[in-house]
Amino acid sequence: MIRSIFFVSGAALAVVISASSVQGQAPTKTTNSGVYTAEQAERGKKVFEAKCTACHDTGRFTGDMFLEPWDGKLLKDVWDIASGTMPEDNPGSLPQQEYGDILAYFLHLNEFPTGDTELQGNAAAMATIKIEKKVAAVAPASTNAPETKSVKAGVYTAEQADRGVALFMTKCASCHAPNRFTDDLFYTSFAGKPMWEMFDVISDTMPEDDPGGMKPEEYADVIAYLLKLNGFPTGATDLPTSKEALSSILMEKP
C-alpha cells in the first residue's frame, strides 16, 4: 500500500509523511547546501534507469508534484520510503549507498546545487538534511518583457487538437487515461504557471518508452488536445513550441 501512495498521489504523500517523519531531529543543512556530487547523481541515474524506469518515469520526481509534499521535511522521510519499498519487485534489495545515489539523482533532477561531498547512504546522514524548494533566481525587470495571456484566451486551434488526439491515442493511451489530465493533481502541478513548464516536462519524459522521441510540434499538438479536454477555447493560431512563446502563456484552471 505504501508503494502506491508514494508514487501516485501528491496529496496521499502527506499521509505517509505524517506517519514516517522523524521526531526530534535537528537538521544541520538543506538540499540547497550542495549535499551530493555530480558524479553521484550520474551513478544514481544509471541505477534508476536499470531498476526503476520499468514502473516510474522521472516526471514523477520533479517539480511541485514531487517537492510540494516534502518541503520542510527531512530527506530521511524520502529515504525511509525509497529504501523500504523500492524496487517494487524486490523492496529494500539494493545496497544502501545505491539508494543514496538515487536520491542524489532526484536532487539533480530538481536542480539542487551539487557540492564537494557525496550524500551518504544511511538514515543518520539523511536525518541531518532538510528538504527545501529550490529558490529561483529573480530575473531583472525588463521593459521589453513579452505580454502574457491565459489559456482561456484561445491559444490553440481545433485542427491542432484533432492532431493531438490522434497522437495521444497512438503514443500515450496505452499508459495514460485522458481523465488523468483533467483532475486536481494535474492542475495542482501546473495551474498559474507558464505553459512552458508543462511542455518541458511532457517533452522530456514522454512517451514513457521513448522519452523525448516526438517532434516539438507533436508535443504541442498533444497539449492542445489536453487543453481541449479541459474545455479551454480554441483560437486562430496553433500552440507554439518555443520556450519564449510558451512562457508568455499562463495555465489556469477551467
Number of C-alpha atoms within 10 A of each C-alpha: 6 13 15 12 15 22 16 13 15 21 16 15 20 16 14 17 18 11 10 14 17 16 7 6 13 12 16 10 15 19 20 19 15 18 21 25 19 18 14 23 24 16 17 23 22 16 18 23 15 10 17 18 14 13 11 15 19 20 16 18 18 17 18 17 19 20 18 17 18 21 15 14 21 25 25 23 22 20 21 18 18 20 25 18 19 17 19 16 11 11 14 17 14 15 10 15 17 19 26 27 27 27 27 30 28 21 23 21 16 17 14 22 16 21 14 10 12 19 23 18 20 16 16 11 14 22 21 16 24 24 21 20 19 16 8 6 6 6 6 6 7 7 6 6 8 12 9 12 16 16 21 18 13 17 21 25 19 17 14 22 24 16 16 23 22 15 18 23 14 10 18 18 14 9 10 12 12 16 11 11 16 17 11 12 15 15 16 15 17 20 16 14 16 23 25 22 18 18 20 15 16 19 19 18 17 19 19 20 14 11 14 17 15 15 11 14 16 18 26 25 28 25 24 27 27 21 23 20 15 14 13 21 16 22 15 10 13 19 25 20 19 13 14 12 16 23 19 18 24 20 23 16 16 13
